[in-house]
Amino acid sequence: MEFAVSQILSGISLGGQYALIAIGYTMVYGILRLINFAHGDVFMIAGIMMIYMATTLPLYIAIPAMIICTVLLGFLIERAAYKPLRAAPRMSVMISAIGVSYLLQNLALYITGGQPKTYPRIPWISDTVTIFGARTYVVTLVTPFLVIALVVALTLLINHTKIGIAMRAVSKDFETSQLMGVKINTVISVTFIIGSFLAAVGSVLYFTNYPTVVPMSGAMPGLKAFVAAVFGGIGSIPGAVIGAFIIGICETLIKGTDYAIFSDAFTFALLIVILVAKPTGIFGEKTTDKV
């Protein structure tokens, strides 16, 4: 019983952390129809920045500073790597995204020398608590509530603010929105800023549970978050969140069995099944191209 409770709590927490990354994928795709392959590496860079900032600054300054720097990084990536290719074929933008991903990984390799770095212990959320006899970190309990609060805030932003209405308009019809006077560049920049902010928050939660950070630390969480976004319906924020929680719980439950070695394989097998059975995902909408 204690083991089952521990596994389920860990799965919910991991799913919430995947959800914060998956929202960035699904928002960028909803606006630009682009898979931002560098998003997982932005998440990893946030972890490395936090490690170095925590050595010289108090945590109450280091955490906001890390989030601000991550947001600026996301903004700079959009302006430097994606904006100049706005009118280019989609394949060119995708190649640029892959290039940015490798650039960030190699930058992290240069900074850290390839040595694993230990994430700083954050007071309170790094403490352990006992729930129904199972010991777990406070961050495990905090994560789902924080994710729900952030998703609600994001939903309110999208549905009840001017920039949110512009984002919805651009996601529906990019060209018409531009003709109607919507500031496309501003909308896209805000989308990357929101995605980078959520990735920074997700990095704090994730690396508190898994405190070793290496240049490849963003690769697998990023891929699994992408699978979650596809599973829920790429372009749908509720779909990305639900998909992430399902994947996080299933992955953790599998790790508690004799088939733990297949926990990663399960995620990508699930992707294949979803693409075959329902290519648009759970909440994805089928679209038709007009000719």
N, C-alpha and C positions, 0 to 999 in steps of 0.2 A: 504493500500500500504506500509506504513512504517513498519507495523508489518510483512508483508510478506518478505520484504527486510531483516529485522532483523533476521527472522527465517532462511532464505536461507543462509545468511552470517554465522550465527552460525553453521548451518549444514555443510557447506564447511569447516569451521575451525575445528569442531569436527571430521569430516571425515579425515582431514589431520593428526590430532593427533592419531586417530586410525591407520592410514596408517603407521606411524613410528613404532608402536608396531607390526603391522601385518607383516611388512617386516622381523622383527626378527624371527617370527614364520615360515614364508615361507622359509627363507634362511636355517634355521636349519633343517627343514623338507627336503628341497631339497638335502642337503648334507648327513644327517644321517637317513632320514626317521623316524624322532623322533619329536613328539609334545612336545616342551619344556614348560611344564605347569608352570614352575617357572618364565617365562618371564614377566608376568604381575606383579609379586611380585618384580622383579628387578626394574621395572618402579616405583612401590610404594616406595621402599627403596631409590631410587634416590630422590624422593620428600622429604622424611624424612631427608636424608643427607643434602639437600639444606636448610631446615629449621634450622638445628643446625649450619651448616657452616655460614649461613648468620648472625647469632647472634654474631659471633666472628671475621668474616672476611669481608672486603669490597666485594660488589657484583661482581666486576670485577675479583676478585680472587676466590670467593666462587663458581661461576658458572663453570669455568674451572676445579676447584678442585673436584667439585661434579661429573662432567662428567668423569674425570680420575678415580675417586674411583668407579664409576658405571662400567666402562670398566674393571677395575681390578676385581670387584665382578663377572662379567660375565665370565672372564677368569678363576678365581678360582673355580667357580661352574662347569665349563666344566672339569677342571683337577681333581677335587676332587670327583665329583658325576657321571660323564659320561665316562671319559677316562678309569677308571678301569673296566668298564662294556662293553668295546668295542666289545668283543667277546661273550658277554652274550646274551641270548634271548631278543628280543625287549621288551617283557613285563617287564623284570627286569629293563631295562633302564627307561621305563615309570613310574614304581613304584618309582624309584629313583627321577625322576623329580617331582612327586607329593610330595615326602618326602621333597625335597628342598623347594618346595612352602610353605609347612606348617612350615618348619624351619624358613624361612624368615618372615612369618606372626607372628610367636611367638617371634622372635627376635625383631621385631618392637613393638609388644605388651609390651615386657619387657622394651624396651628403653623409650617408650612414656607413659607407665603406663596405656595404653588404652584410654588416653585422646586425643580428636581431637586437632590437631596442625594446626596453620594458616600459610599458605605459605607466604613468604615475598613478598612485592610489588616490582616489578622490573620496574625501570624507563623506560619510553617511551612505552614499550609494554603493560603496565598496564593502560596507559592513555585512555580516551574515545574520540571517534571521531563521527561525524555525517555524514552518507552516505544516500542520498536521504530521509532525514528527520528521519532516524533511527539511534539511538545512539548505538554504539558498542565499544568494546575494540580494540586497535591497533593490539593486538595479533591475533584477528579474521581475520584481513586483511593480516597480515604477514605470518600466518601459511601456506596457500596453496602455496605461492611463495617459502617459505623455503623448504617445502616438495618436490616440483618439482625440486628445485636446488639440494637437497640431492639425490633424485632418479636419476637425470641425472649424478651426480658425481659417484654414486654407479654403474650405468650402464657402464660408462666409465671405472671404475675400473675393473669390471667383464670382459669386452670385450677387453680391451687394455693393461692389465698388466699381468705379469707372474703369480701372485697369483690368479688373476681372471680366467685365463685360467685353472689353476689347480683346482679351485673351480668348474668350469663347467665340467671338466673331471671327478671329483669325483662324482658330481651329476648324471652324465650319467652312470658311472660304477665304483663303489667303489673298487671292487677287482682288476679289470684290471689296474686302476690308480695306485694302490699300487704296483702291479707287474712292472709297467713301471717307478717306481722310484719317484712318487709323494709323498711328505712328508705329509701323511694323517693328522697327529697330528697338524702340523702347519696350514693346511687348515682349520681344524675344529676349532682351537683356534681363527683364524682370523675371521671366521664366527660368533662366539660368541662375539668377540670384536666389530664387526660392529653392530650386533644386539643390544648389550648393549649400544653402543654409541647412536644409534637412539632412544632407549628407554629413555635414559637420556635427550636427546633434546626434545622428546615428553613430558616428565614429566614437563619440564619448561613451555611448551606451555599449557598443559592441566591444571596444577595446578594454572596457572595465571588466567584461566577462572573459575576454581572450586577450590578455595584456601583452602578448608578444607581437611586435610590429616589424615587418620586413617589406622590402619594395614590392613584393607580390601579394601583400595582404589584402589589397583591394580587388584582385582578379576574381577569386572564387565568390566572395560575397556579391560582387558586382554582377557576375554571370547569373547567380541564383536570384538576385533581385530582378534581373532582366527576364528570367523565366517566370517569376511571379507576376511581372507586368503583362507578359504574353498570356499567362494562365488566366488572369482576371479579365483580360481584354485590353490590349495596348491602347492607351489614350484615355482609359477610364481610371480615375483616381480611386473610387471605392473598389473597383476590380483589382487594382494593384495591391491595395491593402489586404483584402480578403485572400488573394492568391499568396501573398507573402506569409500570412499567418498559417495558411494550410501547409505551405512548404516547410516553414519553420517547425511546426508541430510534428509533421510526418518525418522530417529529417532527424529530429531529436529522438522520437520513438524508435526509429530504426537503429540509431546508435546504441540504444539500450538493449539490443538483441544480439544474437550470434551473427547477424548479417550486417554488422556495423560498417564493414568495409564497402558495402554497396550504398551507403547513405547519399553520397554525391551522385552516384549513377542513377539513383531513384529520381532525383530532381530533373535530370536531363531526359530520362525515359518518360517522365510525366509530360515534358515539353513535346516530345514526339507524339505521344498519345493525343494531347490536346490539339496539336496542329493537324492531325489526321481526322479526329472526331469533330472538332469545332474550331476551325482556324481563327475565328474572330475572338476566341476566349469566352469566358463566362458572361461578361457584361459588354463584350464588344458588339458593335453594330455593323451589320453587313452594308457595304457601300457599293454603289454602282457608278461606273464611269460613263459620263455622257459623251457621245460622239456626234 
